[in-house]
Amino acid sequence: MKAPDFDYLRPETLAEAMDMLSRHGEDGAIIAGGQSLLPLLNFRLAGPERLIDIGRLAALKQIVDGDGFVEIGALVRHCDLASSEAVARAFPLLRQAVGHIAHPAVRHRGTIGGSLAMADPAAELGACCLALEAEMSLQSVRGQRWVRAVDFFAGIYETALAPDEILTAVRLPRRGPDSVQIFSEVARRRGDFAIAGLALVADNHMANPRLALLGVADRPILAEKTMALLANNMAAADQAIELIGNEIDPAEDPAYPPAYRRQLVRTLLRRTLMELLP
């Protein structure tokens, strides 16, 4: 199929882009890499009257290695995340996760901001942001606000973004030098959307664990009961593996029933914890 007709706008500055989105509201849509929006347009699952292409906004393509944090511009591509030394040093979880995103052609066009704004519950980077306690910068002509990842995802393809807001950056607080970061997922084929996935971030000896899951709910979620059980307590690994399957409530799916996804997350957690054993 072909996309419906639309007007194409290409701002040169963020201020210009925000002004366009403010004026056109829900009739406008932001496009960058196009890896999420273009398929929706071609299948006529979306039909904005105007596309606002922010691909020229160089300010959103930066990775800032700050004091106590790393800030990733929304237009940083997946392949840029994978090749960034600053990201690799501070957040190896992201490099691990990017390797599971689709295929090289998609990773060379898709952006972190586009993936997060799309909010597919099976996408890798949303779960990583939850595990890493990220904050998202949302900007409009009304100003800027920072929203925690745990408050950003609101459901399938739903986020805290208002119609006139643009996701401009992701800020990640640095972890300690002994931080453990592991990503794992199961997909039917390499590059397919995950059936289930897991992102674990913890300090040394499983202190302050953050355990985020993807593909098992209407948004990426934290396995909070399992996190509490594992905190400073690797001896509870067997109980945690059983608990995590009972903690989720996947939707009915004829291809992958809830019981199957529960068993998958147990298996993923078992594999992850085995990596931490001496």
DANORLIN-V595699 format. One line per field, one symbol per residue. ss: DSSP state (2 for helix, 1 for strand, 0 for the rest). phi: phi as a letter, one per 40 degrees, with the letter a starting at -180 (. if undefined). psi: psi as a letter, one per 20 degrees, with the letter a starting at -180 (. if undefined). A space follows every 10 residues. Layout:
ss->???
phi->???
psi->???
This chain:
ss->0000001110 0002222222 2222222111 1000002222 2200000001 1110000222 2011100011 1110001222 2220222222 0222222200 0002222000 1222222200 0002222222 2000111111 0011111122 2211100110 0000011111 1110000001 1111111000 0001111111 1112221111 1111000000 1102222222 0002222222 2222222000 0000000222 2222222222 22222200
phi->.bcccacbbb ccbcdccccc cccbfccbac bbcgcbcccc cccfcaaccb bbcccccccc bcbbcccgab bbcccccdcc dccccccccc bddccccdcc cfbdccccbc bcccccccgc cccccccccc ccfcbbcbba cchbbbbcdc bccbicfbbc ccdbbbcbab bbcccccbdb bbbaabbcbd gccccaaabb bacdggcfcb bbbbgbacac bcccccdccc dfacccdccc cccccccbbc ccaccbcdcc cccccccccd cccccccc
psi->rqqrqqqppn qirhggghgg hghiciiqpp qehjiggghh ghjkiqlqhp poojiinhhj jqoonaoirp poqhjprghh ghiphgghgh mhgggghhii ocrhhghihq qggggghhlp ijqghghghg hjlqqpppqa iiaqqppqhh igpiaokpai prhjqpohrp ppqqrrhjpp oppqrpqgqp irqphqrppp pqrqkkqlqp oqqqjjajrq qpmhhhghhi okmiijgghh hgghhiiqmq qpohgnqghg hghghggghg gghhhiq.
